[in-house]
């Protein structure tokens, strides 16, 4: 099956950050008896450490995504939990154009009194798939220009569509 896979996940923000932190905390708990003397039984320390690692792995391995099957002209929006993908296949209309555009965004943290309030400009690259309609049928967001162009080329080749780049040379 000749497919395209897009995963919507970022391991350093959102719930995936919590999963990464739980994995690190579980590892710290497991190695803590080596450095600290404790009155807790080792079984309890082991259970807490392994429990935190397992919960973190479930969170980190959960994400949304899109699969495109080029040979059967179908698409699947799915949710993956521990490698099991849940979602239904739908027919993909004839895609005529694959377009890459850039979008400049200003981001900032919400002030909460605990974490620093940082702000800055971010450039995102969107790969849009158009059929005969004026609205894109599918959209994929990348933070890396080179990756967006590479994946757009893959999509255009797999779907026999035209590729249009509407991004500045240096973004």
N, C-alpha and C positions, 0 to 999 in steps of 0.2 A: 504494500500500500504506500503510494507516494504522498506524503502528508507534510503539512506545515503546522508547527505548534508554536503558540504564543502563550507565555505564562505571565500572569499579572501578580507579581510578588516582588517585594523588596525586603531583604533580610535585615535592614538597618532602620526600619521605620514601621509604625503601626503595630499590629498584633504579632508580626514576625519578630519584632525587636523583643517583645515579651518572651517569645519562645526561645530566642537566642540567650536571653538573660537567665531563663530557667535552666537551660542546659549548663551554662557556666556556673550557676549557683549549685546545681546538683554535683558537678565535678568538685567544687570547693568543699562541699559537705563530705563527699567521699574521701577526699585526701586530708581532711581536717584532723582525724584521729592520729595521723602521723606526727603532726606538729603540736597538738594540744591534748592534754590529758582531760578526759571527760568521764563523768559517772554514768552517762547514758550507755545502755548496752549497744554493742556494735550492730546488732540486728536492727535496732531503731535508726541508727545513723545510716546504715545501708539502705533501709526502706525509704527514708526521706530523700536521700541522694538519688537513688534509682527512680523514685516516683517523680522527682523534679525533672530528671533527664527525659523520662518517657513522655511526660506532659509537654515538655519543650519540643521534643521531636514531633509530636502530633501537631502542635501549633505551627512549627516551621514547615512541615510537609503538607499543610493545608493551603490551598490557593485556588484562584479562578483562572480559567484559561479558555483558549479557542483552538480547535483543531479544524484544519481544512484538508479534505481528501480530494486531491487533484483528479484522480482517475475516475471517481464516481460523482464528482461535482456536488459535494455536500459539505456542510459545516456543522460543528458541534460546539456549543458553549457549554462548558462543564465546570464542575467544582470537584477538586481532588482532595481527598483526605487519605493520608498514608498510602498514596499511590493508586487508590481506587477512584476512578473517574465517574461522576454522576452527571448525566445530561443526555439530551436526545439529539439525534442527527436530523438536520433539515436540509432541504434542497437549496443549492447555491445557484442564483441566477447567473447568466453569462456576464462575467466581469469584463468590461471593455478597457478600463483605465485603472492603473495603480499609480497613485500620486503621493509624493512625499512633500510635506510642508513643515515649516518651523513655526513655533509659537513661543514668544517670550512671555514669561510669567514673573510676577513679583511675589515671593513667598515670605511669610513671617510666622513666627511662633505666637500663639496666643499668650499674653502675659498671665502667669498664674502665681507669681510670687516665689516660685521654687526654681524653675529652670530659667536659663537666660533667654531673653527675647531677642532672637536673631532674625535678620531679614536679608534678602538678597534677590538677585535676578537669576532665573533658571531658564534655559532653553530646552524645550521639548520638541521632538521630531515625531510627527504623526504620519503614519502610512495609511492612506485612505483607499478603499476599494469601491469603484463606481461601476454600476451597471448602466442601464439607460436612464435612470432617475438622476435628478440633480443632487439628491442627498446621498452621502456615502452609505453603502450597504454594510461595510465593516470598517473599523478603525483600530489601529494599533499604535500605542505610544511608546517611544524609545527615548532614552536620555543621551544616547550616543549617536552622532551623525552617521558615522561609518556603518554601524549596525543597522540603522534604519534604511540606508541605501542598499546594503547587502540583502536584507530581508525583502525589500520591495522588489529587487531584481529576481529573487527566488519566486516571489508571488507572481510577478509578471510572466516569468518563464513557465511556471506551472499552470497558470490560467490562460496562457496565450493572449495576454493583454498588453496594451501600450503602457510604458512607464514614463511618468512626467515628474521631473524634479523641480520644485518651486522653493528651493532653499538657497540662501546666499552661499558663495564659495567658502567663506570663512565665518562659521557661526560657533 
